[in-house]
Amino acid sequence: MSLSRTSDVLVIGGGVIGLVTAWRAAQRGLRTAVVDPEPGGGAARVAAGMLAAVTELHHGEQTLLGLNLASARRYPDFAAELSELTGHDLGYRRCGTLAVALDADDRAHLRELHALQRASGLESEWLSGRECRRLEPMLAPGVRGGLRVDGDHQIDPRRLAAALVAACERAGVVFHRAWAERLVVQQDRAAGCELRDGTRLGAEQVVLAAGSRSGQLAGVPDDVLPPVRPVKGQVVRLTVPKRYAPFLNRTVRAVVRGSQVYLVPRLSGELVIGATTEELGWDTTVTAGGVYELLRDAHELVPGITELPLTETRAGLRPGSPDNAPLLGPTELPGLLLATGHYRNGVLLTPVTGDALAHALTTGELPDV
């Protein structure tokens, strides 16, 4: 059955990655469409929005570091462009991050991270516990030391997603608010997709940017199907009453009993606490245990959180890849490109992903970052 081409680029997935890809493609003059039942949803609804290329560094991820840093460098101009175009306040803050240690083991772990950061050419400053509390007076007296990283910033992912939807609409991107059920392949080439209601959409090129669902799309040949899995994360949102402001001046994070916890303060008064990491398949249940662990660990860092109103609990799914790095660019199937597998760095990697995919869509190759 022949399929008429209705767009140059069809993006399957309307999270921040799919949206930025569609926006940048449309800016290049490509007729672009997005397939998603709820554009602007996805993992960004749960993400805290830390732009933490330095404090998110892990052993064995030095290659990913280069991509993260490249995207972080683009964020000021990217945020300014998007905000000016749409009139949206993205909640972008250059507030920095303070990673702290609560006991001797945590302190040793942070010392190792500091050494890795310095060996990687990154800027971070070791502080004593007293110096940490001078920066953030709400910290617990037991803080043993910490790392100050002024180059790690933050953004509000929900505002980012809304702005990207608006930018796509201004650029003429067409939204099909439905589920993509199957990739359509004709003459050994990706030619579009079939929606849940049977509608078939044709395109010259298809970008699979469906987050954790990217590996579930029917019709994608096994040899190009992305090895993406869902990784559950639970977050808690509190509100800081004006009488307590400023509660925290910057993002605070730590490893508590082996689990990562972070507190991200927004200028709006929201305080985001996250996030659990759970390999539980497609489960998005908010659990008492998950919320308890987050609040318990956050309380050890900042005891004053117990006075704050609890406003939201939520769980979402990060798109994990085998090496925690994203899968970007053309595949072995002509006409099919990937933009998925960003795991915990989807918001951070939004600017560089949009630029890279727009370049690949117009030239057939990924750029040198």
C-alpha positions in Angstrom: 0.0 0.0 0.0 1.5 3.3 -1.0 1.9 6.0 1.6 1.7 9.7 0.7 4.4 11.9 2.3 2.8 14.5 4.5 6.0 15.9 6.0 9.7 16.0 5.6 10.3 14.9 9.2 8.1 12.9 11.5 9.1 12.9 15.2 7.7 10.1 17.2 7.6 11.4 20.8 6.7 14.8 22.2 8.9 15.0 25.3 11.6 17.7 25.5 13.9 15.7 23.2 11.3 15.2 20.5 10.1 18.8 20.8 13.6 20.3 20.5 14.3 18.1 17.5 11.1 19.1 15.8 11.7 22.8 16.6 15.3 22.8 15.2 14.2 20.8 12.2 11.5 23.3 11.4 13.9 26.2 11.8 16.0 24.5 9.0 13.0 24.7 6.7 11.9 21.1 7.0 8.1 20.4 7.1 7.9 18.7 10.5 5.3 16.9 12.5 5.2 15.4 16.0 3.2 12.3 17.1 2.4 12.2 20.8 -0.9 12.1 22.7 0.3 14.8 25.2 3.1 17.0 23.8 5.2 18.4 26.6 4.7 15.4 28.9 7.1 12.5 29.4 10.0 12.2 31.9 10.4 16.0 32.0 7.2 16.2 34.1 9.1 14.5 36.9 12.7 15.7 36.3 14.2 18.2 38.7 16.0 20.1 35.9 19.6 20.0 37.3 22.1 21.0 34.6 24.8 19.2 36.4 27.5 18.1 34.0 30.2 18.4 36.7 28.5 16.9 39.8 26.8 14.2 37.7 30.1 12.9 36.6 30.6 9.1 37.3 33.6 6.8 36.8 33.5 5.3 33.3 31.3 8.1 31.8 34.1 10.4 30.6 32.9 10.2 27.0 29.4 11.2 28.1 31.0 14.1 30.0 32.1 15.7 26.7 28.5 15.7 25.4 27.1 17.0 28.7 29.6 19.8 28.9 29.0 20.8 25.3 25.2 21.0 26.0 25.8 22.9 29.3 27.8 25.5 27.4 24.9 26.1 25.0 22.3 26.5 27.7 22.6 30.2 28.4 22.1 31.1 24.7 19.5 28.3 24.2 17.4 29.5 27.1 17.6 33.1 26.1 16.6 32.3 22.5 13.7 30.1 23.6 12.5 32.6 26.2 12.7 35.6 23.9 10.8 33.7 21.1 8.0 32.4 23.3 7.8 34.9 26.1 8.0 32.0 28.6 10.1 32.2 31.8 12.0 28.9 31.8 13.2 29.1 35.4 16.8 29.1 34.3 19.1 29.8 37.2 22.9 29.9 37.4 22.8 29.1 41.1 25.4 26.4 41.3 25.5 23.1 43.2 26.8 22.1 46.6 27.5 18.4 47.0 28.0 17.5 50.7 29.1 14.5 52.8 27.4 13.5 56.1 29.9 10.9 57.3 33.4 9.6 56.8 32.5 7.3 54.0 30.5 10.0 52.1 33.5 12.3 52.6 35.9 9.8 51.0 33.5 9.3 48.1 33.3 13.0 47.5 37.1 13.3 47.7 37.3 10.7 44.9 34.7 12.6 42.9 36.7 15.8 43.4 39.9 14.1 42.1 38.0 12.7 39.1 36.6 16.2 38.4 40.0 17.8 38.6 41.6 15.1 36.5 38.9 15.7 33.9 39.7 19.4 33.8 36.6 20.5 35.7 36.2 23.3 38.2 35.1 22.4 41.7 36.1 23.6 45.1 36.5 21.5 48.2 34.9 23.1 51.3 35.0 22.2 55.0 31.7 21.4 56.8 31.8 24.9 58.3 32.3 26.5 54.9 29.3 24.5 53.6 27.1 25.7 56.4 28.3 29.3 55.9 27.0 29.0 52.3 23.8 27.2 53.2 22.8 27.8 56.9 20.0 25.3 56.7 22.4 22.4 56.3 22.6 19.9 59.2 25.4 20.4 61.7 26.8 17.0 60.9 27.9 17.9 57.4 31.6 16.9 57.1 32.6 18.7 53.9 31.5 19.3 50.4 32.1 20.3 46.8 31.1 23.7 45.5 30.4 23.7 41.7 29.3 27.1 40.5 29.1 25.9 36.8 26.2 23.6 37.4 22.9 25.4 36.9 19.2 24.5 36.8 16.0 24.9 34.8 12.4 24.1 35.4 11.7 21.2 33.0 7.9 21.8 33.0 8.4 25.3 31.9 11.0 24.2 29.3 8.6 21.7 27.8 5.8 24.3 27.6 8.1 26.7 25.9 9.2 24.1 23.4 5.6 23.3 22.5 5.0 27.0 21.9 8.2 27.3 19.8 7.2 24.3 17.7 3.7 25.9 17.1 5.3 29.2 16.1 7.7 27.3 13.7 4.7 25.5 12.0 5.2 22.1 13.5 2.1 20.0 13.1 1.0 18.0 16.2 -0.8 14.6 15.9 -2.1 14.0 19.4 -2.2 10.2 19.3 -0.1 7.2 20.0 2.2 5.9 17.3 1.5 2.1 17.0 3.9 1.0 14.2 6.7 2.3 12.1 5.9 2.0 8.4 8.7 0.6 6.3 8.5 0.6 2.5 11.2 -0.5 0.1 13.6 -1.1 3.0 13.2 2.5 4.2 11.4 4.1 7.1 8.4 5.9 5.5 6.3 7.1 8.4 4.1 5.6 11.1 0.6 4.2 11.8 -1.4 5.7 14.6 -3.6 3.8 17.0 -6.7 4.7 15.0 -5.2 3.3 11.8 -4.2 6.7 10.3 -1.0 6.4 8.4 1.4 9.4 8.2 4.1 9.5 5.6 7.5 11.3 5.9 10.9 11.4 4.2 12.6 10.9 7.6 11.4 9.5 10.9 13.0 10.4 14.3 12.2 7.9 17.1 12.3 10.1 20.3 9.7 8.3 22.4 11.8 8.1 25.6 11.5 4.9 27.5 8.9 3.6 25.0 11.4 3.9 22.1 12.2 0.2 22.2 8.5 -0.8 22.1 7.5 0.6 18.7 6.2 -2.1 16.5 7.6 -2.4 13.0 11.1 -1.4 13.8 13.6 -4.0 12.6 15.3 -5.9 15.5 18.8 -4.8 14.4 18.0 -1.1 14.8 15.5 -1.3 17.7 17.1 0.9 20.4 18.0 -1.0 23.6 16.1 1.4 25.9 14.6 0.4 29.2 12.4 2.3 31.7 14.1 3.3 35.0 11.6 4.5 37.6 12.2 7.6 39.6 10.1 9.1 42.4 10.2 12.8 43.4 8.6 14.9 46.0 7.7 18.6 45.8 7.5 20.9 48.8 6.6 24.6 49.0 8.8 27.1 50.9 6.6 29.8 52.5 7.9 33.3 52.1 8.7 33.6 55.8 11.3 30.9 55.3 12.9 32.3 52.1 15.6 32.0 51.1 15.5 28.4 52.3 18.3 27.2 50.1 20.4 29.3 47.7 21.6 26.6 45.4 21.0 22.9 44.6 22.2 20.7 47.4 22.9 17.0 46.9 24.5 14.1 48.7 24.9 10.3 48.9 23.0 9.1 52.0 23.4 5.4 52.9 24.4 4.7 49.3 21.4 6.5 47.7 21.6 9.8 45.8 19.4 12.6 47.0 19.1 16.2 45.9 17.2 19.3 46.8 16.5 21.8 44.0 15.1 25.2 45.1 13.1 27.2 42.6 12.7 31.0 42.7 8.9 30.3 42.7 9.2 28.8 46.2 9.0 25.2 45.0 11.6 22.7 46.4 12.1 19.5 44.4 13.5 16.5 46.2 14.6 13.5 44.2 15.1 10.9 43.1 14.9 7.2 43.5 16.4 4.8 40.9 14.3 1.7 40.6 14.5 -1.1 38.0 10.8 -2.0 38.1 9.8 -2.1 34.5 6.8 0.1 33.6 5.6 0.6 37.1 4.9 4.3 37.9 3.3 3.8 41.3 4.2 6.4 43.9 5.1 4.3 47.0 5.1 5.2 50.7 8.6 3.7 50.9 9.9 5.8 48.0 8.5 9.0 49.5 9.7 8.1 53.0 13.3 7.4 51.8 13.5 10.8 50.0 12.2 12.7 52.9 14.3 10.8 55.4 17.5 11.4 53.4 16.6 15.0 52.7 15.9 15.6 56.4 19.4 14.4 57.3 20.8 17.0 55.0 18.4 19.8 55.8 16.4 19.2 58.9 14.1 22.2 58.3 12.2 20.5 55.5 9.8 18.9 58.0 8.2 22.4 58.4 7.4 22.8 54.7 4.1 21.9 53.1 4.1 18.8 50.9 2.5 19.7 47.6 3.2 16.8 45.2 4.5 13.3 44.8 5.1 11.8 41.4 6.9 8.9 39.7 8.2 8.8 36.1 10.3 6.7 33.8 13.8 7.6 32.6 14.9 6.1 29.3 18.0 4.1 30.3 20.5 2.8 27.8 23.2 0.1 28.3 26.0 2.7 28.9 23.8 5.5 30.2 24.6 7.6 27.1 22.0 8.7 24.5 21.4 7.0 21.2 21.6 9.7 18.5 21.5 10.0 14.8 21.0 7.9 11.7 20.4 4.1 12.0 21.1 1.2 9.6 17.6 1.6 8.3 17.5 4.5 5.8 15.2 7.2 6.9 15.1 6.3 10.6 17.0 8.3 13.2 17.2 7.9 16.9 17.0 10.5 19.7 16.5 8.5 22.8 18.2 6.8 25.8 19.2 10.0 27.6 18.6 8.4 31.0 19.1 11.1 33.7 20.5 13.7 31.3 17.6 14.4 29.0 17.0 18.0 30.2 20.7 18.8 30.2 21.2 17.4 26.7 18.2 19.1 25.2 20.2 21.9 23.4 22.9 19.7 21.9 20.4 17.0 20.9 18.3 19.5 19.0 21.3 20.9 17.2 22.8 17.4 16.4 19.5 16.0 15.1 18.8 19.0 12.9 22.3 18.7 11.4 21.8 15.0 10.8 18.3 15.5 9.2 19.7 18.0 6.8 23.1 16.5 6.0 22.8 12.8 6.8 25.6 12.9 9.4 26.0 13.8 13.0 28.2 16.9 13.7 31.3 16.9 15.8 30.2 18.2 19.1 
